[in-house]
Amino acid sequence: MRTNVEIDDSLMEEAMQLTQIKTKKQIIESALKEFIAATHRKQLMSLRGKVEWEGNLDDMRTQDVQDI
């Protein structure tokens, strides 16, 4: 998708220096992927304490992989 946006030059320059990514397109795609991943993590964390789970971690740790 072609899109024209104005991006702060200093932000772009710093991102390129920190990551060694060579193109602005790659920087933007990387930033979008990181943003999406962070949002997914935040959504998962919001479930903490809301999901009931029954099981025994000690038993699971000692089970053979083939038994699972």
N, C-alpha and C positions, 0 to 999 in steps of 0.2 A: 504494500500500500504506500503510495507516495503521499507525504504530508510535509508541509512547510511549517516550521515552528521557530520562534526566536528563543535561543538558549544562551544564558549568561556565558560569555567567553571564558571567564575565569573558572567557572564550574567545569566546563568541558575540558579545559586545559589541565586542571588538577586531576580530573578523572582519568584522562589519558596518561598522565605522568604516573599516577598511583598504580594503574593496572597494566601498563605497557600495551594496552589495546591500541591498535593503529588507526582505526577509522571511527568517525563520529557515529556511523550507522551501528557498528559493533558496540560502541559505548552505550548507545540508547537501548539497543536490544538487551544488552547485559543488565542495564539498570531496570528495564521492565521485568525481566525474568526474576531479578532479585526482589523487586517490589511485590510481584505475584507470590513468590515463595514466602516472603515475610508475612504477607497477608494470610496465606494458608496456615502458617505456623500460629499466627495470632488467633485465627478462628479455632484451631485445634486446642489451643491453650484455654480458650473460653469454655471448653467442655469439661475442664478439670473439675472433678468433684460431682459432675452431673451424670456420669455414666457408671452404672453398677456393674461390677465384675466379680465373678466367683471363680476361684481357682487357687491353686497352691503353687507359688513361684518356686519353692524349694523342690517340689516334685517335678515341675517342668524343667528345671535346670539339670536334674539328674536323669531325665528321660533320654533314651537313645533317639536320635533324629528319625530313624526308621519307624519308631513307635508313634510318631505324631501324625 
